[in-house]
């Protein structure tokens, strides 16, 4: 009975890591390509900007937490994958705390050149995170 309990304890983190990685990949993809992209076609520009400003901090916090959970859960399965997921979490912190406020400030003063540059960095970071999380998901799933 003890052997079964120990086997169960050592088994569950792997499926949970797969689920967290899938949630991370799917959530980021849906948010970036579905929600955020469609706002500007569904709402007037000012309303869309307001919604974006209010939702992105929550999105980034969600990425930080889910990628960290996936990193912890995948540690015993694949340390390399765990490190990649931890890097997603860690690199999202300056995106949320530094880059996003600077993008908003550039928008507020109508500095479109700075906005385009910073927004490009933000988009590139998100695309790298989506690609990295997809790689982690496929690797953890053994595909």
trRosetta pair geometry for C-beta under 8 A, 3 or more apart (Angstrom, degrees):
i j d omega theta_ij theta_ji phi_ij phi_ji
1 4 5.7 -52 -152 33 34 112
1 5 6.5 33 151 -17 65 104
2 5 5.6 -54 -148 37 35 112
2 6 6.2 32 155 -16 67 106
3 6 5.9 -57 -146 40 29 108
3 7 6.2 31 154 -21 64 108
4 7 5.7 -54 -145 37 29 113
4 8 6.4 32 154 -21 63 105
5 8 5.7 -54 -150 34 30 112
5 9 6.5 30 153 -18 64 106
6 9 5.6 -52 -147 36 33 112
6 10 6.4 23 157 -12 66 107
7 10 6.0 -61 -147 42 29 104
7 11 6.1 30 154 -26 65 114
8 11 5.6 -60 -144 33 29 114
8 12 6.5 30 166 -28 66 104
9 12 6.8 -48 -142 20 25 107
10 13 7.6 -52 -169 19 33 104
10 76 7.5 -116 -155 136 79 154
11 14 6.6 -66 -175 28 46 108
11 15 7.5 21 150 -1 78 105
12 15 6.3 -62 -153 44 45 101
12 16 5.8 40 156 -18 76 115
13 16 5.5 -65 -144 46 32 113
13 17 5.9 39 157 -28 70 104
13 73 4.7 -171 -166 -161 85 74
13 74 7.4 -174 152 -71 100 27
13 75 7.9 -51 162 43 144 76
13 76 6.0 73 86 42 147 117
13 77 6.9 -158 110 -31 101 106
14 17 5.7 -50 -146 31 29 112
14 18 6.7 31 154 -18 62 102
14 73 7.7 172 -77 158 18 92
14 74 7.6 78 -118 -114 53 59
14 76 7.8 -89 -62 82 84 95
14 77 4.8 119 -106 -82 92 134
14 140 7.2 177 -166 -171 76 98
15 18 5.5 -51 -151 34 37 114
15 19 6.4 36 152 -18 67 104
16 19 5.6 -52 -147 38 34 112
16 20 6.2 33 154 -17 66 106
16 73 4.8 -118 101 -153 102 144
17 20 5.8 -53 -143 39 30 109
17 21 6.1 31 156 -18 64 108
17 70 5.6 99 -151 -155 68 67
17 73 3.8 -173 -75 115 83 106
17 74 3.8 124 -151 -70 143 79
17 77 6.0 -144 45 19 160 144
17 81 7.9 86 166 118 132 129
17 140 5.5 -138 117 -149 106 146
18 21 5.8 -58 -146 39 27 110
18 22 6.2 27 154 -18 63 109
18 137 7.0 90 -151 -146 64 68
18 140 4.8 -170 -90 125 76 121
18 141 5.6 101 -134 -77 119 76
19 22 5.7 -55 -146 38 29 112
19 23 6.3 32 154 -20 64 106
20 23 5.5 -53 -146 37 31 113
20 24 6.3 35 153 -21 64 105
20 66 5.9 180 -168 -173 89 80
20 69 5.0 -142 -139 106 146 104
20 70 3.7 -168 115 -81 120 86
20 73 5.9 124 18 37 143 145
21 24 5.5 -51 -147 35 32 114
21 25 6.2 29 155 -15 65 106
21 70 4.8 118 -65 -146 69 138
21 74 7.3 59 -50 -58 121 136
21 85 7.0 -87 -98 -98 95 130
21 133 6.1 177 -163 -170 77 83
21 136 5.0 -136 -140 113 131 105
21 137 4.2 177 134 -86 115 75
21 140 5.6 135 21 28 159 147
22 25 5.8 -53 -141 40 31 108
22 26 5.8 21 162 -10 66 113
22 137 5.4 108 -75 -132 61 125
23 26 6.1 -58 -135 46 24 104
23 27 5.6 23 165 -19 63 116
23 66 5.8 -125 105 -158 111 135
24 27 6.1 -58 -137 39 19 108
24 28 6.2 13 165 -13 59 110
24 63 7.0 90 -144 -134 91 66
24 66 4.7 172 -83 126 90 120
24 67 5.5 98 -124 -77 142 73
24 70 5.8 -59 -21 -24 140 151
24 85 7.7 148 24 -136 176 102
24 88 7.5 75 -179 123 141 156
24 133 4.7 -132 116 -151 112 140
24 137 7.8 -163 63 -61 97 111
25 28 6.3 -63 -148 39 22 104
25 29 6.2 17 159 -15 61 114
25 130 6.6 95 -143 -154 67 64
25 133 4.3 -173 -78 123 78 111
25 134 5.1 112 -132 -77 129 62
25 136 7.9 -167 -56 61 114 92
25 137 5.0 -46 -21 -30 148 146
26 29 5.8 -60 -144 40 28 110
26 30 6.0 25 160 -17 66 110
27 30 5.9 -55 -142 39 27 108
27 31 6.1 23 161 -16 64 110
27 62 6.7 -115 152 136 146 129
27 63 7.8 -167 103 -83 119 73
27 66 7.0 82 43 42 150 173
28 31 5.9 -58 -143 40 28 108
28 32 5.9 17 164 -11 66 114
28 63 6.4 68 -84 -102 107 111
28 126 6.6 -177 -173 -167 111 90
28 129 6.1 -133 -153 113 160 109
28 130 5.0 -157 115 -90 126 85
28 133 6.4 116 26 38 142 153
29 32 6.2 -61 -139 43 23 102
29 33 5.8 -18 178 20 64 116
29 34 7.7 58 130 -8 63 102
29 130 5.7 108 -74 -139 78 122
30 33 7.0 -71 -124 55 16 83
30 34 4.6 -27 -167 25 59 133
30 35 6.5 53 142 -12 75 99
31 34 6.9 -23 -65 52 9 89
31 35 5.0 -33 -139 40 47 123
31 36 6.0 48 159 -16 66 104
31 59 5.4 139 -171 -134 155 128
32 35 7.9 36 -6 49 14 83
32 36 5.8 -25 -133 37 30 126
32 37 7.1 46 149 -28 46 103
32 126 5.3 154 -100 154 138 136
32 127 7.8 161 177 -73 161 62
32 130 6.7 -84 25 -61 153 138
33 36 7.8 24 -20 51 12 90
33 37 5.6 -7 -160 2 32 139
34 37 6.6 78 17 41 2 102
34 38 6.1 -18 171 -6 46 121
35 38 6.4 -75 -146 39 15 101
35 39 6.8 30 160 -41 59 99
35 55 7.6 -120 145 142 132 157
36 39 6.0 -40 -156 4 31 117
36 52 6.5 77 -137 -116 89 98
36 55 7.9 -159 -86 92 87 130
36 56 7.9 64 -102 -82 124 93
37 40 7.4 -65 -178 27 36 99
37 41 8.0 11 141 3 65 109
38 41 5.6 -66 -159 45 54 105
38 42 5.5 41 149 -17 85 116
39 42 5.8 -69 -138 45 28 103
39 43 5.6 -25 -179 26 71 113
39 48 4.2 132 142 -142 101 99
39 51 5.7 -158 -146 81 137 131
39 52 6.3 167 90 -59 164 93
40 43 7.1 -59 -107 57 23 78
40 45 6.6 27 -139 -106 87 66
40 48 4.7 98 -88 -174 57 167
42 48 7.5 128 64 -91 75 107
43 47 4.2 -116 170 93 121 114
43 48 4.3 158 79 -61 113 82
43 51 6.7 107 32 4 168 138
44 47 4.8 81 60 14 82 108
44 48 6.9 -154 88 -10 36 91
45 48 5.6 -58 -143 37 29 112
45 49 6.3 30 160 -21 66 105
46 49 5.8 -51 -148 33 31 112
46 50 6.6 32 153 -19 63 105
47 50 5.7 -55 -152 35 33 113
47 51 6.4 31 153 -17 66 105
48 51 5.8 -56 -149 38 32 109
48 52 6.2 35 153 -21 66 107
49 52 5.6 -54 -146 36 30 114
49 53 6.3 31 155 -20 65 106
49 107 7.1 173 -154 173 130 149
50 53 5.8 -54 -149 35 29 111
50 54 6.5 19 156 -12 63 110
51 54 5.9 -64 -148 42 30 106
51 55 6.0 12 161 -10 69 116
52 55 6.3 -68 -137 43 24 99
52 56 5.9 27 171 -30 65 111
53 56 6.7 -45 -132 23 20 109
53 104 6.2 87 -120 -109 110 121
54 57 7.6 -63 -174 26 27 101
54 58 7.8 11 145 -2 59 113
55 58 5.7 -66 -161 43 48 110
55 59 5.9 51 146 -26 79 107
56 59 5.2 -51 -141 36 38 116
56 60 6.2 35 162 -17 69 103
56 96 7.9 -179 142 -122 88 77
56 100 5.9 177 125 -136 131 134
57 60 6.0 -56 -147 38 30 108
57 61 6.4 29 154 -18 64 107
57 96 6.3 96 -131 -158 62 103
57 100 6.9 153 -78 133 73 161
58 61 5.7 -54 -145 38 32 111
58 62 6.2 37 153 -23 64 106
59 62 5.6 -56 -152 34 29 114
59 63 6.5 29 151 -19 64 103
60 63 5.5 -49 -148 34 36 113
60 64 6.4 40 152 -22 65 102
60 92 5.4 173 -163 174 86 106
60 95 6.2 -160 -131 99 129 101
60 96 3.6 160 135 -87 151 114
60 100 7.0 -106 -29 -41 155 148
61 64 5.5 -50 -150 33 34 115
61 65 6.4 27 155 -14 66 107
61 96 6.8 106 -55 -133 63 158
62 65 6.1 -60 -146 40 28 105
62 66 5.9 17 163 -10 67 114
63 66 6.3 -59 -133 44 24 102
63 67 5.8 17 170 -12 64 116
63 88 6.9 -110 169 151 100 102
63 89 7.3 -176 135 -106 73 54
63 92 4.8 -169 104 -126 118 161
63 129 6.9 11 -162 173 136 151
64 67 6.5 -65 -143 41 16 103
64 68 6.3 14 159 -17 58 115
64 89 5.1 88 -150 -152 54 77
64 92 4.9 -147 -73 88 80 129
64 93 6.3 84 -109 -69 127 74
64 96 7.2 -51 -42 -10 127 149
65 68 5.9 -62 -149 38 26 110
65 69 6.4 27 155 -19 64 106
65 89 7.8 126 -36 -128 12 110
66 69 5.6 -51 -148 35 32 112
66 70 6.3 32 153 -17 65 106
67 70 5.6 -51 -145 39 34 112
67 71 6.3 41 151 -25 64 104
67 85 5.0 -169 -173 -176 80 79
67 86 7.3 162 142 -89 96 21
67 88 4.2 -124 -156 93 152 114
67 89 4.1 -167 94 -61 111 85
67 92 7.1 134 31 -4 144 138
67 129 7.9 -73 -82 -159 147 110
67 133 7.1 -93 -105 -95 103 114
68 71 5.5 -49 -146 32 32 115
68 72 6.5 31 155 -17 64 103
68 85 7.6 165 -85 141 20 96
68 86 6.8 63 -114 -115 61 63
68 89 4.3 95 -60 -117 81 157
69 72 6.0 -56 -150 36 30 108
69 73 6.2 22 156 -13 65 113
70 73 5.8 -60 -141 43 29 109
70 74 5.9 17 163 -12 66 116
70 85 4.6 -125 100 -160 103 148
70 133 8.0 63 90 -135 168 96
70 136 7.1 84 150 136 133 143
71 74 6.3 -66 -141 42 22 102
71 75 7.0 50 155 -57 59 87
71 82 4.8 95 -162 -164 66 68
71 83 7.5 98 -144 -68 108 14
71 85 3.8 -168 -74 98 81 109
71 86 4.0 106 -140 -59 154 76
71 88 8.0 -171 -56 44 115 96
71 89 6.3 -84 -12 -5 139 134
72 75 6.0 -29 -161 -18 32 116
72 82 7.5 102 -65 -146 14 109
74 77 5.1 -71 -159 49 62 112
74 78 5.8 -35 169 52 101 81
74 81 5.0 -88 153 103 141 111
74 82 4.5 -170 92 -78 94 82
74 85 6.3 105 37 12 136 148
74 136 7.3 -55 -97 -174 174 112
74 140 6.0 -80 -119 -101 122 126
75 79 6.2 33 -157 -103 58 66
75 82 4.4 82 -89 -113 56 159
77 81 7.1 -34 94 55 99 132
77 82 7.8 139 57 -48 80 105
77 140 6.5 59 120 -131 147 88
78 81 4.0 50 99 16 117 114
78 82 6.5 168 93 -16 61 86
78 139 6.5 -131 101 138 172 117
78 140 6.7 -138 24 -92 132 73
79 82 5.3 -54 -147 37 35 118
79 83 6.3 39 154 -23 67 102
80 83 5.9 -52 -152 32 30 111
80 84 6.7 31 150 -18 62 103
81 84 5.6 -52 -151 34 35 113
81 85 6.4 32 153 -15 67 106
81 136 4.8 123 -158 -136 98 89
81 139 5.4 -166 -90 97 127 134
81 140 6.0 141 178 -62 163 92
82 85 5.8 -57 -149 39 30 109
82 86 6.3 31 152 -19 65 107
83 86 5.5 -53 -145 38 32 113
83 87 6.3 36 153 -22 65 103
84 87 5.7 -54 -151 34 30 113
84 88 6.8 37 148 -23 62 98
84 132 5.5 -159 175 -178 112 111
84 135 7.2 -82 160 88 161 114
84 136 5.5 -167 92 -74 128 116
85 88 5.6 -44 -154 26 37 115
85 89 6.8 37 148 -16 63 102
85 132 8.0 175 -81 138 47 107
85 133 7.3 80 -108 -107 80 75
85 136 5.6 101 -63 -132 97 164
86 89 5.5 -53 -154 36 37 114
86 90 6.1 32 152 -16 70 108
87 90 5.6 -52 -137 42 34 108
87 91 5.8 26 165 -13 68 111
87 132 7.6 -91 83 172 109 158
88 91 6.3 -62 -140 43 22 102
88 92 6.4 28 157 -28 60 109
88 129 5.1 107 -139 -136 104 93
88 132 5.9 -175 -73 95 113 132
88 133 6.3 67 -100 -64 163 95
89 92 6.0 -61 -155 26 26 112
89 93 7.6 36 150 -32 59 95
90 93 6.1 -43 -168 8 39 115
91 94 6.9 -50 -163 36 46 97
91 95 6.7 49 144 -19 67 111
91 125 6.9 -157 143 -157 114 112
91 129 7.5 -160 85 -80 118 106
92 95 5.2 -60 -151 41 42 119
92 96 6.0 39 154 -19 75 107
92 125 8.0 143 -99 155 59 122
92 129 7.1 65 -74 -102 102 148
93 96 6.0 -60 -148 39 26 105
93 97 5.9 -3 166 4 66 118
94 97 5.9 -66 -124 54 31 95
94 98 4.7 -18 -169 25 75 120
94 99 6.4 75 137 -15 73 97
95 98 7.4 -34 -78 53 9 79
95 99 4.8 -31 -142 37 47 131
95 100 6.5 66 152 -31 59 94
95 122 6.5 122 -156 -122 104 78
95 125 5.5 -177 -99 128 136 159
96 99 7.6 28 -10 48 14 89
96 100 5.6 -6 -147 4 32 134
97 100 7.5 64 -1 36 10 102
97 101 7.3 -16 169 -2 33 115
98 101 6.7 -74 -158 39 19 101
98 102 6.5 10 157 -13 61 115
99 102 5.8 -67 -152 40 30 110
99 103 6.3 33 154 -23 68 105
99 118 6.2 171 -163 -170 84 101
99 121 6.4 -130 -141 101 133 119
99 122 5.7 160 147 -80 132 95
99 125 7.7 123 63 6 175 157
100 103 5.6 -49 -146 32 33 113
100 104 6.5 32 155 -16 63 105
100 122 7.2 97 -80 -109 67 133
101 104 5.6 -54 -148 39 35 113
101 105 6.2 37 153 -22 67 105
102 105 5.5 -49 -142 36 34 113
102 106 6.4 37 156 -20 64 103
102 114 7.8 -104 161 158 96 114
102 118 5.5 -146 110 -135 106 155
103 106 5.9 -54 -150 35 29 110
103 107 6.5 30 151 -18 62 106
103 115 6.3 85 -153 -137 68 70
103 118 4.7 -161 -85 118 80 126
103 119 5.8 104 -133 -71 120 73
103 122 6.3 -1 -65 -33 148 146
104 107 5.6 -55 -151 36 33 113
104 108 6.3 36 152 -24 66 105
105 108 5.5 -51 -147 32 33 115
105 109 6.6 9 162 1 66 106
106 109 6.5 -68 -146 48 28 93
106 111 4.4 -92 -155 70 78 102
106 112 7.7 135 157 -83 103 18
106 114 4.1 -143 -126 99 132 109
106 115 4.1 -180 121 -68 124 75
106 118 6.1 156 6 27 152 138
107 110 7.4 22 -176 -80 33 37
107 111 7.9 -77 -48 46 19 70
107 115 5.5 94 -68 -107 67 131
111 114 4.3 11 129 30 116 116
111 115 6.1 145 93 -23 67 89
112 115 5.2 -52 -140 39 36 118
112 116 6.1 39 160 -23 68 102
113 116 6.1 -53 -150 32 26 108
113 117 6.6 23 153 -15 61 108
114 117 5.7 -58 -149 39 33 112
114 118 6.0 22 159 -10 69 111
115 118 6.1 -64 -142 44 26 102
115 119 5.7 24 162 -18 66 114
116 119 5.8 -55 -136 41 24 110
116 120 6.2 33 157 -26 60 107
117 120 5.8 -57 -154 31 25 114
117 121 6.9 24 150 -17 61 102
118 121 5.6 -49 -153 32 37 112
118 122 6.5 38 149 -19 65 104
119 122 5.4 -52 -150 37 36 115
119 123 6.3 36 152 -19 68 104
120 123 5.8 -51 -144 37 31 110
120 124 6.2 31 156 -18 64 107
121 124 5.8 -56 -145 39 29 111
121 125 6.2 33 154 -22 64 106
122 125 5.7 -53 -147 34 28 112
122 126 6.5 26 155 -16 63 106
123 126 5.8 -57 -150 37 31 110
123 127 6.3 30 153 -18 66 107
124 127 5.7 -55 -146 37 31 111
124 128 6.3 33 154 -19 65 105
125 128 5.8 -55 -149 36 30 111
125 129 6.3 30 151 -19 64 107
126 129 5.5 -54 -148 38 33 113
126 130 6.3 35 153 -21 66 103
127 130 5.6 -49 -145 34 33 112
127 131 6.3 32 155 -16 64 106
128 131 5.8 -56 -148 40 30 111
128 132 6.1 28 155 -17 66 109
129 132 5.8 -55 -140 40 29 109
129 133 6.1 25 160 -16 65 108
130 133 6.0 -57 -144 39 26 106
130 134 6.3 29 155 -21 62 108
131 134 5.7 -56 -148 35 29 113
131 135 6.4 31 153 -20 64 104
132 135 5.6 -51 -150 34 33 113
132 136 6.4 33 152 -18 65 104
133 136 5.5 -51 -147 37 36 113
133 137 6.2 41 152 -23 66 104
134 137 5.6 -51 -146 34 31 114
134 138 6.4 27 157 -14 64 106
135 138 6.0 -58 -148 39 28 107
135 139 6.1 26 155 -18 64 112
136 139 5.7 -58 -144 40 29 111
136 140 6.1 26 160 -17 66 109
137 140 6.0 -58 -144 39 25 106
137 141 6.2 18 158 -13 62 113
138 141 5.9 -62 -144 42 27 108
138 143 4.8 -84 -163 63 80 110
139 142 7.7 38 173 -69 31 29
139 143 7.9 -86 -67 47 20 71
